[in-house]
């Protein structure tokens, strides 16, 4: 469960960094519509990793409360 959370956080960091890097290319678009498609995929991946990490964190909190309270 902790590994799943750590992979989700790493995935968020990587996709967020790629989105930040791709923003300047929107103003000087060298490759056309493919860039918009790539940005949409990266945004969807970022949302997926965010939701996964939030759900995993809540499950870990529930397990911790059951174990130690």
C-alpha positions, 0 to 999 in steps of 0.5 A: 500500500505504501509502495502504491502511494509512493508510485502515485506521488512519483507519477504526479511529480513526473507528469506535473514536470512534463506539463510545466515543460510543455507550456512554452510550446503552446505559444510557439507550436512546432508540431500542431495538434499532436502537442494538444493530444500529448498535453491532454494525456499528461493532464489525464495521467496527472488527475489519475495519479492524484486521485489514486494517491488521495484514495490510497492515503485515506485507506492508509489512514483508516488502517492506521486508526484501526490498528492503533486506536 
